């Protein structure tokens, strides 16, 4: 277990936490989103040294949000997309001069709704360069671009139940997961509002899909987290049956994250308050076939993977994680944000 865990009380439940994409240097800034307040916030953070010469996060700007912040994704160095439980999606800009601030660049109000006036939560979004795809409790899929105000495409009845997660596999293909555990691949080039492929998260137990992540360099390799704490792995090139399944966390998986530069490292967090680092470096070094992710086969066998708990289990849900090089950020319902430095990658 990593001992270098630094916590900072922030007086709000953290739903999302994301490193800023720094230019030519280590990350020095990040943003957080909150939930469960009358007025929530997206906050902009930097690091300053305290009296003991230790770096601690300091809030330098905040942007009010009506509704819960449900997702945030950076699309450039200073622009990111944020969604809310009231069906709104915004492109926001981090401004540093003449003073730190968060500015609204564009907004799509009520882009998720049950009727013309009743908002539905935008439960998840994914980005591919300047393109944005959103899903919500209304079963709707919206394809947006940061460069125009109107949606590029909307699939009104993409699903008959709530969609919980979405991921861009490539520019023309997305993967969605719903509350019943149905995973659907959508070809955005098709004029038909029907999925190209439908697969099940689990044949044994019915559980919702809560999070999706694809391998950074091999996007056909997908890992999905379930409401029962399970992890399921697919190779979408070959078949619709999972490569492997694992009963991982004891409760719902909040987020799954591959390390961008070292993808043999996978990170998962759960509403059970657990944060795990899955490492397969040794197997990866021995495997000369770099065209396939055979190490992911081992996710079904913990004996072949090094699984490390990065912190003492919290008594509250860990909702969000992000990593830059060897530094992990995570946010929790205990109204604190945490930083773990010098992760063994």
PyMOL commands that set and color helices and strands:
alter all, ss='L'
color gray80, all
select helices_A, chain A and resi 281-286+294-300+302-304
alter helices_A, ss='H'
color red, helices_A
select strands_A, chain A and resi 5-9+13-19+30-35+40-49+55-65+69-74+79-84+89-95+101-108+122-128+131-136+141-145+153-155+163-170+173-178+182-187+197-200+209-214+221-226+230-235+244-247+253-258+265-270+275-279+306-309+318-324+327-332+336-340
alter strands_A, ss='S'
color yellow, strands_A
deselect
rebuild
show_as cartoon
